């Protein structure tokens, strides 16, 4: 129900449903990730971070690490975000979105060679994905 409410742009009701669900199943990492994503979409970075960290307390996984990385990236804590994306890739070497974010962090520090390598790897993982399209577009903007 919470996801349906979130998708129908009823965030307050969705938030209430998520809170009730978390109270009933506090150890459910998937639920905490879904709640965190909804909070992230609402730009509640602190709330999202709490949910992703709570999910990680229950067990380490690529999705929670990636999602926490996005929050830290949005908060401009780039070193911490890099660590989370790297941990997500350690859990799932095919975590294309985590690799893409790492490439953008490389671009931010002008490490063009590393960014290019990551973006090319990203395209090679799944050439038809939206992320691969974004990676191809980013490759065209990199200095040679």
N, C-alpha and C positions, 0 to 999 in steps of 0.2 A: 504494500500500500504506500509506503514511504517513497519508493522509487516512482510509482505512478504519480503521486502528488508532486514530486520534484519535476517530473517531465511535463506536467501540465501547468508548470509555473505557479505553483502554490507552495512557495518555500517555507512559509511559517508552519503550515499544516504538516508538510513533509518533515520538517525539523522536529516537530512534536512526536510524530510517528517514529522517527529514528531514535529519539531519546527513549521512548517507551520500549522499543525493540532492544536497544542496548541494555536497558535495565533488566530485561528478561534474559538476554543472552550476552553478558558482558565479555565473554571469551571468544565470541564469534568474530574472527579477523575479517572475513568477507563483509560482514555487516558494517564493521568499523571503517573499512575502506570505502564502502558505498556512501556512508554518512560523511566521511572526510571529503570525498569528491564533490558531494553536494555543497558542503561548506566552502570548498575551494571555488566552486562556480559562483557562490554568493560573495566571494572575496573575503570570507572570514578565515584569514590565514592562520590565526592562533587556534581557532576551533578545529580547523582541518589538521593542523599539526598535532593537536592533542589526540585526535582520532587515529592518525597514522602511527603515532608513537604507541598508543594503546594496542593497536593491532600487532606491532612489533614485540610488545611485551609477551604476547601469546605465542610467538614463534616468528622466526625470521623468514621473509619471502621476498621475491623480486618485486611484486606489485606494491607492497607496502613501502619498500625502499625507494622505488621509483616515485611513488606519490609523495613521499616525504621530501624527496629531492626537488620535486616541482615546487612545493611550498617554500623550501629554503631558497630556491632560485628566485621565486617571486619576492621573497624577503631580502633579496640581494646578498645572501650569505653564500657566496659562490663557492668558497672552499668546502663548506659543509655539504652543499648541493652536489659538488663533484664527487665527494666521498659516497654519498647515497646512490648516485647513478652508477658508480664503479661497483658498489656492492650489489646493486640490482643485476648488473651484467655478470658478476661472479656467480649469482644464483641461476641466472638464465642468460647464457651467452648469445641468445637470439633476441634479447630485449632491444629491439630496434629503436624504440622511442628513447630509451635511456642512452643509447649510443648517439642518437641525434642531439640530445641535450648536451652530452659531453663535447660534441663537435662545436656547438654554439659557445660553450665555455672556452674552448680553445680559440675560437674566433675572437672572443672578448679580450684575450691576452695576446692576440696577434701571432699565435702559433699556427701559421698557415699550413705548414706541412702536416702537422698532426690533425688539424681540422679537415684537410683534404682527404687524408687516409681514412678518417672515421666516416666522413660523408660518403666516400666511395664504398666502404664496407656496408654502410647503412643501405645504400641502393642495392648492393648485391644480395642482401638478406632476403628481400622480398621486393623485386623491382616494380611490382604493380600496386604497392601500397601507397596511401596518401603520404606517409612519412618519407618514402623513397622519392616521391615527386617533390616534396619540400627539400629534400637533400640535394636533388639534381638542381633545383633552382638556386640553392645556396652555393653549390659548386661553381655555378656560372658567375657568381659575384666575388669569388676569392681572387686575390692577386696571384699572379703566376710566380 
